[in-house]
Amino acid sequence: MKFVSLFFAFFLVSFTLSSFGEEVLVKVSLPSPRDKVSDFLARGFYIYEVGPDFLIGAIEADKLSPLAKEYPCEVLIPGLETYHARMFPGVDFGRFHSYQEIVDTFNIIAQNNPDLVRLDTIGRSVQNRVLLAMKITENAGGSGSKPRILFDATTHGNENIGSEVLLYLVRYLLQNYGVDPLITHLVRTREIWVIPIVNPDGMVARTRGNANGVDLNRDYGYLWDTGWGSPGPFSQPEIRAIRDFFQRAPFVIYITYHSGTEAAMWPWGYSTNAPYDSIFMSFLCQRYSYYTGYPAFQICRGLYETHGCSSDFAYGAEGAFCLAVELCSPHVPDTSRIDTICRKNTSANLEILRRLAYGIRGRVYDSLTQQPVKAIVISDPPNFPIYTDSNGYYFRYLHSGNYTIRVIANGYREKVIPNINVPADTYVVCNIPLVPDTTIPIFSYKCMACNIKDPADHSNRSLTAFSLGRRDSRRLSLGVKGWAVFDMQRLIINGPGNDFSLYEDDSDPEGCSVYVSMNWDGPWFLCGIDTGTSSYDLSRAGQGVCRYIRIADDGDGTNGPTGGFDLDAIEGVITNAPALVLQDRVIYDSSGNNNRRLDPGEEVSLVLILRNMGRQSANNLSGILRTQDPFITISDSLGNFGNIPPDSQRGNETDRFILFAHPQTPRGRQCLFSLYLSGTGYTDSLTFILEVGEITITDPIPDGDPAIYYAYDDIDTLYRQHPVYRWIELRNRGTQLPITLDDQTIRIPLPFVFKYYGIRYTDSLSVCSNGWISPIRTTSAVYTNQPLPDPTSSNPSAMICPNWDDLYPPYGNRIWYLYEPDSHRFVIEWDSVHYFSPNTLWDKFEV
């Protein structure tokens, strides 16, 4: 897979690559390119542009040769990293600004304009660089009632022309405030937020991904999916920071900048189905196109399908209209084009800022107390939700016409206001008082994350918005093995009987698993598994209270328009009762090593701190501690907590539990405990886990809890199972495997029965060039590490991975194997095998 030069007979052009792992920018000619998008993405081809008979994108040089054997390929830029270095010499990047220059410039701008600018640090990158967010408006330190817009850029670190556009926009607004009447009006009446660099580490390193190598525009947890460049929903600190920033206040419009082609696009990215607000978003994109000349289209229709992108998250989860703008091709323009790109996009942004205020706006408040209400606001048409901010204000972008507004909020009666006439190019104010009603069930307020299994033909037209609010016969179809996480906004309390219900109410009930948590990203506690409309008791999850509910389809059936569990609504029971949660735990081990942990062989006293999240006091409260773990003995299981009023906490400090961990308890063992609580008119139970000891470098590593296998190495000398290691050199002694290519797997016979995780293997052993073996038949040569076991990934099962990495055995002394019948051992050696990148590194290892 490594090469210095290639000759393509297709078009008789040769070229030289600067390094084996460097990416090249390629134009691939082929008929019907849109039909091949998934195949090219699976090959590692990052697509920038989809033409009528071509694709333009970046691919690692080692993967270009097999691609060029199938399609005519034209190399546009032979080495992208070299190209970036030439465009951005040294730290200063020439006429492009460096990361540090942008950070320093934004700080100086904020210091020089305190009345108009507020600068926040909203998070940090993998390598601890700051993510900045700048607010521009009159009285920037206040929290006024103005429509908000958010701009961001450089989600892909090597697409930093967007940062230049935003720096230009910030300077233009502030320099013309008080001079230009339009700019002064926009700054006075809008709240403008700018995140100049989403991916600081990638920008510094000139790489598309972040420091973990993750494509951040596939990491958003809304409509996320496996296989698109992210290991999990909201897995990276940069995207978690953006997600948290969106929770501060709702945005009317969100504009995100990329480069690699030219386009002004709107959601969806995951589906060709038109969003409910397509008329409005397509209009805004067409207005943007008027000033820039960029073509305007829906992402999945005009570019390609993608999952976990910011535009789908901003619109689908948060209700913000999104414009995803591709600024130029190639993705790093010549420096002579920077000002031209910045000027025309600033003109387009002023048009969007002008239109930001159009539609209906107002304040939602409690009719009795006049206090603001966090509510869902739905205009009909188009019947898609937005949210009020913490002060109760909402801003709904609309064109001229007649609309009906419906407002729903937990703890209040629904309010419908018909016949609101919106004039052209302005807004109307509609303030909405809501009547409190404590008898209405709690309902789902927002979908925080989801993986909706949409078929390839995009026939699943349901939306997560269908499952918000109370029952209305509109259903979200999760798809087979799909899942979704919902914020109930208010706490569901464990009371008598069932505490919440899922409503499917259709003729084809499906099964699902239901989990609960106090945090949107877990830890999750299984509350039950059921089919169709069903009810759940929090005590089954060992929890006294929850705010978030995760629903996962059971995997039966086939995908289609209504595949998987179909969720109409989640409704929680209103309970006036105490709701106790475990806030903290304190271990006293003064008779042991006094490290405030439970270690093998120690007797400790345990204090549990409980917090009352409910609406009534828990009085005369006592608890009984139980465990079925064979390594734990509880000698004093009774604890007294006294009275715990609402929104307060208390522990059993004066009446501690006493536990003993047996000396043979494996370090790192997760021991499950149950606490049975009783008080005046109150009973409940909680579960929690205590870890015994901690695994150090001289301890074996378990494969799970409970462990089936432990991995011992030569420094685990305190254990009789530790191996006395002796290298067995196989070069010129064993048989050399005929692995001559990169990413190659060859099967060799198994000389004896091999039992692994309870399964007897007798056929063969698959040996991979990338440092792993498996006793199953496979041609996989996967080199990207994934969790084990993970049946949803591309990994073979039953893997043994001594050094799982992207290796290149043709550089080195290859791979050898040897069977010794007398000693009953089978040895495989990777002899001085080089890595793919950098190819100067190598390792020697064996199994």
ABEGO torsion letter per residue (X at the ends): XBBABBBBAAAGBBBBBABAABBBBBBBBBBGAAAAAAAAAAAGBBBABBBAABBBBBBBAAAAAAAAAABBBBBABABAAAAAAAABBEAAGEABBBAAAAAAAAAAAAAABAAABBBBBAEBBAAGBBBBBBBBBBGAABBBBBBBBBBBBGABAABAAAAAAAAAAAAAAAAABGABAAAAAAAAABBBBBBABABAAAAAAGBABBAAGBBAAAABABGBBBGAGBABBGABAAAAAAAAAAAABBBABBBBBBBGBBBBBBOBAABABBBAAAAAAAAAAAAAAAAAGBBBBBAAAABBBBBGBAAAAAAAAAGBBBBBBBABOBABBBAAAAAAAAAAAAAAAAAAAAAAABEBBEBBBBAAAGBBBBBBBBBOOAGBBBBBBAAGBBBBBBBBEBBBBBBBBBGBBBBBBBGBBBBBGBBBBBBBBBBBBAABBBBBABBABBBBBBBAAGABABBAAAABEBBAGBBBBAEBGBBBBBBAGBBBBBBBEBABBBBAGBABBBBBBBBBBABAAOBBBBAEBBBEBBBBBAAAAGBABBABBBBBBAGBEBBBAABEBBBABBBBBBBBBBBBBBABBBBBAAABAGAGBBBBGBBBBBBBBBBBABABBBBGBBBBBBBABAABBBABABBBAEBBBBGBBBBAAABBBBBBBBAABBBGBBBBBBBBBBBBGBBBBBBBBBBBEBBBAABBBBAEOBBABBBBBAABAABAABBBBBBBBABGABBBBBBABBGBBBBBBBABBBBBGGBBBAABBBBBAAGBBBABBBABABABBBBOBBAABABBBGBBBABBBBBBAABEAEBBBBBBAAAGBBBBBBBGBBBAOBAABBBBBBX
